[in-house]
Amino acid sequence: MASRSSDLIPVVQKSYDLCAGLYAHVNRFPRAQRGLLGRVILDDALQMLVSLTVANRRTDKAETLREASGRLDALRITLRLGRHLGFVSNGGYEDLSKGADEVGRMLGGWLKHEQGGVAAPVAAPPGPPPGVERAPAPQRRTGGVRYTMRSPTVERYLRAKLEHPRAIVFITTGVFCQSFFEDAVECGRVLRVAVRDLAAESEPARISTCGIPRANLEKYISLLQQAGREVHVE
C-alpha cells in the first residue's frame, strides 16, 4: 500500500482513508450497480475530499466546508441504502460509518470554529448558525407508528433521497409530510419541530423522523430555503 502523505491535515487524511475504503467496497457491488449507486457513493466521497482540501487553502472556508458537510450527509444516506439493498455487508457498513463519523466530528468542529460557534455534537451534521437554538436529540418512544428500514414510507424516502442526495426530502403521508434520518435532525434544528426515534424494537439503528402539516408546507420550505437548504417533496 502506498505511504500516506505527511502534509495532509487530519480531517483530509480521514476523508482520504474513507474514500479508499469505499472503493474497495464498491468494487464488490454487482456490475450494474457499480455505475449506478456505486458511482453516486464515490462521487459524494470524492467531492467531499476535494472540498476539504480546497477549504484548507482558502481564507474564507465556511462555504466550502458546508459543501463538504452536505456531501457527507448524502454519503451517509447512500451508504445506508447500500446496506439496505444488500450491496454493503453489516460489518462493512459499520466500518464505513465509523469512518464517516470521524470525518463528521472533525468537519463539524472545523466548521463551528469558522462560524465562531460551539463545536458540533460527535456524530451529528454541523449545527445551526450562531444564535439559533439547537433542537433536542431524537427520543425513542414506545407507542404509535414504528418503522424498520423496509417500511414502505422509509423505502420511499430512501429512493427519493438517492435521486436528490443534497436536498431535504419529505414524503407525503396523509395530511403530513415526513422526513427521516439526518434530514429529520436538520429539520428539527432549523424548523424547531419535534424529532423522534421511531425505530421498531427489531431495528438496531435509530430511525429519526419528524412530520409537518401539509397545510404549512410552504412556510417550512421557505424557512429551510432561507437556511440555504434545497427541498424536495415526494
C-alpha positions in Angstrom: 0.0 0.0 0.0 1.3 3.5 -0.8 2.5 5.5 2.1 0.4 8.3 3.4 1.1 11.9 2.5 2.6 13.6 5.6 1.2 17.0 4.7 -2.5 16.1 4.9 -4.3 17.6 7.8 -6.2 15.0 9.9 -9.7 15.6 8.5 -8.4 15.4 5.0 -6.4 12.2 5.8 -9.5 10.6 7.4 -11.6 11.6 4.3 -8.8 10.1 2.1 -8.9 6.8 4.1 -12.7 6.7 3.8 -12.5 7.1 0.0 -10.0 4.3 -0.2 -12.3 2.0 1.9 -15.3 2.9 -0.2 -13.5 2.0 -3.4 -12.8 -1.5 -2.0 -16.5 -2.0 -1.2 -17.9 -0.5 -4.4 -15.7 -2.8 -6.4 -17.7 -5.7 -4.9 -21.1 -4.3 -5.9 -23.0 -6.1 -8.7 -21.7 -4.9 -12.0 -24.8 -3.0 -12.9 -24.8 -1.2 -9.5 -21.1 0.0 -9.8 -22.2 2.5 -12.4 -25.4 3.5 -10.5 -25.4 3.5 -6.7 -21.7 2.9 -6.6 -20.9 5.9 -8.7 -23.2 8.1 -6.5 -21.4 6.9 -3.4 -17.9 7.5 -4.8 -18.8 10.9 -6.3 -20.1 12.2 -3.0 -17.0 10.9 -1.2 -14.6 12.3 -3.7 -16.3 15.7 -3.8 -16.2 15.8 0.0 -12.4 15.1 -0.1 -11.9 17.8 -2.8 -13.9 20.4 -0.8 -12.0 19.7 2.4 -8.7 20.0 0.6 -9.8 23.3 -1.1 -11.1 24.7 2.2 -7.8 24.2 3.9 -6.2 26.7 1.4 -8.9 29.3 1.5 -9.1 32.3 3.8 -13.0 32.1 3.9 -13.5 28.4 4.5 -17.1 28.2 5.7 -19.0 27.9 2.4 -16.6 25.2 1.1 -16.9 23.3 4.5 -20.7 23.5 4.2 -20.4 21.9 0.8 -18.3 19.1 2.2 -20.8 18.7 5.0 -23.7 18.3 2.5 -21.7 15.7 0.6 -21.1 13.8 3.8 -24.8 13.8 4.6 -25.5 12.5 1.2 -22.8 9.8 1.5 -24.3 8.6 4.8 -27.7 8.2 3.2 -26.4 6.3 0.1 -24.3 4.0 2.3 -27.4 3.2 4.4 -29.2 2.4 1.1 -26.4 0.2 0.0 -26.7 -1.8 3.2 -30.5 -2.0 2.9 -30.2 -3.4 -0.6 -27.6 -5.9 0.5 -24.6 -4.4 -1.5 -22.7 -3.5 1.7 -22.4 -6.1 4.5 -23.4 -5.2 8.0 -19.7 -5.3 9.1 -18.6 -3.2 6.1 -21.3 -0.7 6.8 -20.3 -0.4 10.4 -16.6 0.2 9.5 -17.5 2.8 6.8 -20.0 4.5 9.1 -17.3 4.8 11.8 -15.0 6.4 9.2 -17.8 8.8 8.2 -18.5 9.7 11.8 -14.8 10.5 12.4 -14.8 12.8 9.4 -18.1 14.3 10.6 -16.7 15.1 14.1 -13.6 16.8 12.7 -15.6 18.6 10.0 -18.3 19.8 12.4 -15.7 21.2 14.8 -13.8 22.9 12.0 -17.0 24.5 10.6 -18.1 25.6 14.0 -14.7 27.2 14.6 -15.0 29.1 11.3 -18.5 30.3 12.2 -17.4 31.3 15.7 -19.9 28.9 17.3 -19.8 25.9 19.7 -18.4 22.6 18.5 -21.0 20.3 16.9 -22.1 17.0 18.6 -19.9 14.0 18.0 -21.9 12.1 15.4 -24.2 14.8 14.1 -24.0 17.0 11.0 -22.9 20.6 11.6 -25.3 22.6 13.8 -27.3 25.8 13.4 -25.8 29.2 12.7 -24.7 31.1 15.8 -27.7 32.4 17.8 -30.1 29.6 16.7 -31.1 27.2 19.5 -30.2 23.6 18.9 -33.0 21.1 18.6 -33.2 18.3 21.2 -31.8 14.8 20.3 -34.4 12.3 19.0 -36.1 10.3 21.7 -37.3 6.8 21.3 -40.9 6.3 22.2 -42.8 3.1 22.8 -46.2 3.9 21.2 -47.6 5.0 17.8 -46.3 4.1 14.4 -42.9 2.3 14.4 -40.6 1.9 11.4 -38.0 -0.5 10.0 -35.7 0.0 7.1 -38.2 -2.0 5.0 -41.2 0.1 5.9 -42.8 1.5 2.7 -42.5 5.1 3.8 -38.9 4.7 4.7 -38.2 3.0 1.4 -39.9 5.8 -0.5 -37.7 8.3 1.4 -34.5 6.4 0.6 -35.4 6.1 -3.1 -36.2 9.9 -3.2 -33.0 10.7 -1.3 -30.9 8.7 -3.8 -32.3 10.9 -6.6 -32.0 14.1 -4.6 -29.0 13.5 -2.3 -28.3 17.1 -1.4 -31.9 18.1 -0.7 -34.0 17.8 2.4 -36.5 15.2 1.4 -40.1 15.0 2.6 -42.5 12.1 1.9 -46.2 12.9 1.8 -48.3 10.7 4.1 -51.9 11.8 4.5 -52.1 15.3 6.0 -48.4 15.3 7.0 -45.1 15.4 5.2 -42.4 13.3 6.9 -38.6 13.4 6.8 -36.2 10.8 8.1 -32.6 10.3 9.4 -30.2 13.2 9.0 -32.8 15.2 7.1 -35.2 15.0 10.1 -32.5 16.1 12.5 -31.8 19.1 10.3 -35.4 20.0 10.1 -35.7 19.8 13.9 -32.7 22.1 14.2 -33.9 24.7 11.6 -37.7 24.5 12.0 -37.8 23.7 15.7 -40.2 20.7 15.2 -40.1 17.6 17.3 -37.8 14.8 16.1 -38.4 11.3 17.4 -36.6 7.9 17.1 -39.4 5.7 15.8 -37.4 2.6 15.1 -39.2 -0.7 15.8 -37.8 -2.8 18.6 -36.4 -5.2 16.0 -34.4 -2.4 14.3 -30.9 -1.9 15.8 -30.3 1.6 14.4 -32.2 4.8 15.1 -34.8 5.9 12.6 -35.2 9.6 13.4 -38.3 11.2 11.9 -40.2 14.4 12.0 -43.5 15.5 10.5 -45.0 18.8 9.4 -48.6 19.5 8.4 -49.1 19.7 4.6 -51.1 22.9 5.2 -48.0 24.6 6.5 -45.6 23.1 4.0 -44.9 26.3 2.0 -43.9 28.2 5.2 -41.5 25.4 6.3 -40.0 25.1 2.9 -39.4 28.9 2.9 -37.6 28.6 6.2 -35.4 25.8 5.0 -34.5 27.7 1.8 -33.6 30.7 3.9 -31.2 28.5 5.8 -29.6 27.6 2.5 -31.1 24.1 2.0 -32.7 22.7 -1.1 -36.1 20.9 -0.5 -37.8 18.0 -2.4 -41.3 16.8 -1.6 -42.2 13.4 -2.9 
